[in-house]
Amino acid sequence: MAHVRIHVRLRAAAVPVLVGTALAVTPFSTAVAQDGAPPPCVSYASSWRYTFVTNGCEDPQSVQVVYTDGMVSPCRLIEPQQTATFAGYGFNANHPTHMELC
């Protein structure tokens, strides 16, 4: 299965990401994460094929995506104002449940 990386450079305080349907991205923030979760300035949006994780923070963030079946994605370093592409939920409805710092 081929993976495609999509990099989006965000320049506004909050920018919607469009992938077939409009997906909201949280506003930029420098909030501190709690309990292994990334700060609120890191957000994700998923579709059957891809999960896009956007780092709206001022610092790089290392995150991984956790799915319904307990699968955990590889750890990815996402630079400030960039978006990384992870696996989507697929035909098995293996939806992302949350993200974790790694």
C-alpha positions as CSV (number, residue, x, y, z in Angstrom):
1,M,0.0,0.0,0.0
2,A,1.5,3.3,-1.1
3,H,1.5,6.2,1.4
4,V,1.3,9.7,0.2
5,R,2.6,12.6,2.2
6,I,0.8,15.9,2.0
7,H,2.5,19.0,3.5
8,V,0.4,22.1,4.0
9,R,2.0,25.3,5.1
10,L,-0.5,27.2,7.3
11,R,-0.2,31.0,7.5
12,A,-3.4,32.1,9.2
13,A,-4.5,31.7,12.8
14,A,-7.0,29.0,11.8
15,V,-7.3,27.5,8.4
16,P,-9.8,24.9,7.2
17,V,-8.3,21.9,5.5
18,L,-10.3,20.6,2.5
19,V,-10.1,16.9,1.6
20,G,-13.4,16.0,-0.1
21,T,-15.2,17.7,2.8
22,A,-14.3,20.6,5.0
23,L,-12.3,19.6,8.1
24,A,-11.8,22.1,10.9
25,V,-8.4,22.8,12.3
26,T,-8.0,24.1,15.8
27,P,-6.5,27.6,16.2
28,F,-2.8,27.9,17.0
29,S,-1.8,27.7,20.6
30,T,1.3,27.2,22.8
31,A,-0.6,25.2,25.5
32,V,1.2,22.4,27.3
33,A,0.1,18.8,26.9
34,Q,-1.2,16.8,29.8
35,D,-1.1,13.0,30.4
36,G,0.8,12.1,27.2
37,A,-1.6,13.9,24.9
38,P,-0.3,16.5,22.5
39,P,-1.2,20.1,23.3
40,P,-4.5,21.5,21.9
41,C,-2.6,23.2,19.0
42,V,-2.1,19.7,17.5
43,S,-5.3,18.5,15.8
44,Y,-6.4,15.7,13.5
45,A,-9.0,15.0,10.9
46,S,-9.6,11.5,9.4
47,S,-11.2,10.0,6.4
48,W,-11.4,6.4,5.2
49,R,-8.0,6.7,3.5
50,Y,-6.0,9.2,5.4
51,T,-5.7,10.8,8.9
52,F,-4.1,14.3,8.7
53,V,-2.4,15.6,11.8
54,T,-1.7,19.3,11.9
55,N,0.8,20.9,14.2
56,G,-0.4,24.4,14.8
57,C,2.1,24.9,17.7
58,E,5.2,27.0,17.7
59,D,7.4,24.0,18.4
60,P,7.9,20.7,16.7
61,Q,5.7,17.9,18.1
62,S,6.3,14.1,18.0
63,V,2.9,12.3,17.8
64,Q,1.4,9.0,17.0
65,V,-2.2,8.1,16.3
66,V,-4.1,5.4,18.2
67,Y,-6.9,3.6,16.5
68,T,-10.1,1.8,17.6
69,D,-8.5,-1.7,17.4
70,G,-5.5,-0.6,19.6
71,M,-3.2,-0.2,16.6
72,V,-0.7,2.6,17.2
73,S,0.9,4.4,14.2
74,P,4.6,5.0,13.9
75,C,5.9,8.1,15.7
76,R,6.2,11.2,13.5
77,L,7.9,14.5,14.1
78,I,5.8,17.3,12.8
79,E,7.4,20.7,12.3
80,P,5.5,23.8,13.4
81,Q,2.6,24.8,11.0
82,Q,2.9,21.5,9.1
83,T,0.6,18.6,8.4
84,A,1.6,14.9,8.4
85,T,-0.4,12.1,6.8
86,F,-1.2,8.9,8.7
87,A,-3.4,5.9,7.8
88,G,-7.1,6.5,7.6
89,Y,-9.8,4.3,9.1
90,G,-10.2,2.1,6.0
91,F,-13.1,-0.2,5.2
92,N,-12.9,-1.8,8.6
93,A,-13.9,1.5,10.4
94,N,-10.8,1.4,12.5
95,H,-11.2,5.1,13.4
96,P,-8.5,7.1,15.2
97,T,-9.5,7.5,18.9
98,H,-6.8,9.9,20.0
99,M,-3.2,11.0,19.6
100,E,-0.2,10.5,22.0
101,L,3.1,12.2,22.3
102,C,6.0,9.9,21.5
